[in-house]
Amino acid sequence: MKEALSFTEAGKRIFEGTVQDITEEKLNRQKVVTNEARIRGILKSQTNYLIRVDLEGNYSYCNEKFSRDFEWIFPDKNPIGKPALSSVKESSHSKLMEIFHRCNAQPHVVIQAEIEKVQKNGGEKYTFWDFICLTDSEGRPVEVQGVGIDITDRVEAERKLLESNERFELVTKATSDAIYDWNCKTGKILWSINYSKLFGYSHEAPENIDSWVANVHPEDRDIVNDLSNILIGTTNFWKTEYRYRKINGEYAHVLEKGTILRNNLGEAVRMVGALQDITDHKEAMQKLVRSEARHKGIIESQTNYMIRIDMAGNYSYCNEKFIQDFNWIYGKRNFIGEDSMLSVMDYHHERLKEVAQECLSNPGKVFQVEVDKPCLLYTSPSPR
């Protein structure tokens, strides 16, 4: 609202003007400044990439994350005004140019794509992007905006998993696994020659489910019920472990994996799988358990103290020697989860905190420190 002002002197008008209340406008401007500061903070803290490319294909904006990762490409460390293709592997140039044209042809439509970017070490940085064309007030394209994430770790993990699966398939073919093909309708089972190599049977491979069950260890035959439930259900994968009798009467620990094929009615008609002898693995695990038990006994019989402290500063493990000497402080033998500082003299608290911080900052490095602990005969010694 405006109000007129007029000043006169000796009958003459010497000043005339208006006064306007701009309080609301000032508040709105302050809100705009605050919002812009928030937006800048959000953009600055982003772990995703945010870019904009003008119609000439040059960067018009790049957030800090993008600049940090790709400024090495540009001599002046500034990507603004430089071709967007300069940070893209040549193998992705045509894909990116096609996306650029599609965005311009379809403003406000998000187009997703995986783009290979260049790495400083010469490799590829795999990225996934959402691209969209921004327009002016009249709907004309002005820029293409992209929000991307670095998926290099995921791609590498998937690649390693694929390679691992391929290696596993090759190894499986090269090993002595006993492959079977079971007709669930007729009960007929066909075995690969490796069945004889694994279990020693020359011409006595089980031809049906009953003869197979006969060789399963009596204590493990509940797997038959498990298999029956799988067959009448909807699951198409079978995996189990059991003991299987060999020709010499000994039992081998086997891992069985099978795939169930069903007809249009969902009935199991065929099952193909393999038996793998894991006896050596089982025995190795048993030895490991016994070894760990022995090591635990050695630790418990130590005359030195052995402790572990969690990130909250509480005990997560204490050996028997430590428990015997300091359980009187806590009034119980089990003080796991209790404050470790209760068993340290007050004047050494800061020293221990400093060492703890050094340990956290340097994982794997050994730090030595003298720490006084209270005892039942405590007579106020001087700090060392």
Secondary structure, DSSP 4 states (H G I P E B T S, - for coil): -EEEEEEEETTEEEEEEEEE--HHHHHHHHHHHHHHHHHHHHHHH-SSEEEEEETTSBEEEE-HHHHHHHGGGSTTS--TTSBGGGGB-GGGHHHHHHHHHHHHHSTT--EEEEEEEE-TTSSEEEEEEEEEEEE-TTS-EEEEEEEEEE-HHHHHHHHHHHHHHHHHHHHHHHS--EEEEEETTT--EEE-THHHHHH--SS----SHHHHHTTB-GGGTTHHHHHHHHHHSS--EEEEEEEEE-TTS-EEEEEEEEEEEE-TTS-EEEEEEEEEE-HHHHHHHHHHHHHHHHHHHHHHT-SS--EEE-TTSBEEEE-HHHHHHHHHHHTSS--TTSBGGGGS-GGGHHHHHHHHHHHHHSTT-----------TT---PPP-
